[in-house]
Amino acid sequence: MAGDLLLFLPEAACLLMALALFGLSLPRVQDQRRVHSWTMGLSLVMVAAGLAGLFQEGSLFFEAYRVDLFSQFFKLLLAVALFLVLSICRQLTGVEERYQPEFFLFLTTCTLGMMLMVSAVELMTLYVALELSSFSLYILVPLRSGDNIDVEAGVKYLFIGITASCVMLFGMSYIFGAVHSTYLAKIAATLPLWIHQPGAVIGLLLTLSGLLFKLAAFPFHFWAPDVYQGAANQVTTYIATASKAAAVALLIRLTALSAGTSLYLLDVLMALCVASMTLGNLAAMVQSDLKRMLAYSSVAHAGYVLMGVLTMTRLGYSSAMFYSLAYMVMNFAAFMVVVKVASGGQDLKISDLAGLHRRAPLLALTLMLALFSLAGIPPTVGFTGKFLVFAAAMQDGHFWLVLVGMINATLSLYYYLMVIKAAYLAEPAGPREALAVSGPTRALNYALIAAMVYLGLFPRQVLELAEQAVRNIF
């Protein structure tokens, strides 16, 4: 019993945190500072639980739930992502005060659902975990106070998400019809015999569509710009970081089922990869709203991740895992600046960054380094991540795909440099007050800058851990 509890330690810590936040949400009058302090403390316990359970291995719930280094790697990422998002939620100006305890609660239940997703090795368990995380996000998006753009974004997200969920469930029925089992181990052993048939490929692609929706890959990206802009800035930060990591984990697990033997699946993934990179970068060039620009940027980065996944090799999968970590760090750094500059919870135009280097030099430096990293400029973690997925694709013989990726990485420089130009070279229309940067925020900025540079220069430890984790899924 004690051994099983240790296997379930990160999820248990997350569940206890959710129960504690539910209790804190019950009083009619809330002390918001006290609620946030409790939330931060509990999230630190979650991170500690993720570290403690990193090398645990075993199975639970009638072999439907697998604990291994692969799943624990992503659970630790999710715990860290939640902690980082909560660290910028001390002043939730974009969410009505009466809903703030529930805001923290649904962030936690969403994280719990994603933790369950990355360990699920049975289709129905995976689906229920996916729905737990999705419905939490459906509630979080419309919680923004102010105009009705949040309601519109929430409705779009709900209906597109439900459609993707139905398509995913339909695909699972195809897989079950071909293999007569919902366990991934049985599917992995049997599906390579069926994967050359169109029905099996259709089933796997429809199942993957639900994960491509969360990753915001083409053609499941239509929700991203509206939801990124319509949700509260902190919710957008969570969607842009944590949910991407969970989607990559499941994409790796499910594509590994084909054992790389299906040319149909490979061709479709390559087409989605090219379309995501190209459309995301071209659409980002014409955006004036910073969050919409970062939304289309996320579509392009989904294409880069797919480049590692579609190789279906250990190097490709481990590169995609490293890219997930890199994307989480650099994207959080960019959104953290958005949250701090737009301290009233409003949307931020690129032109609103004018003079940022004088108003808050540290925030401007963090934003510049984050955007350089997203563009893939050395020696940042974004450059190393792109280099690894490009190298994996090259090793697998996809030279033309790498060429398209490099062209797209060059195109992305345009809109990232436009933001940096606004922050460092543009003059504001009128006088603007300096932005106060608190001690904890200053420490967070320094930590993010150090992480982006250190992981870019010394990726070996994380990459070796990812390579060791990938061995568990083959």
PyMOL commands that set and color helices and strands:
alter all, ss='L'
color gray80, all
select helices_A, chain A and resi 2-7+9-24+32-52+69-87+97-119+123-143+149-179+184-194+198-215+223-230+233-258+263-284+290-309+314-341+350-353+356-359+361-375+381-395+399-424+439-457+460-473
alter helices_A, ss='H'
color red, helices_A
select strands_A, chain A and resi 58-60+65-67
alter strands_A, ss='S'
color yellow, strands_A
deselect
rebuild
show_as cartoon
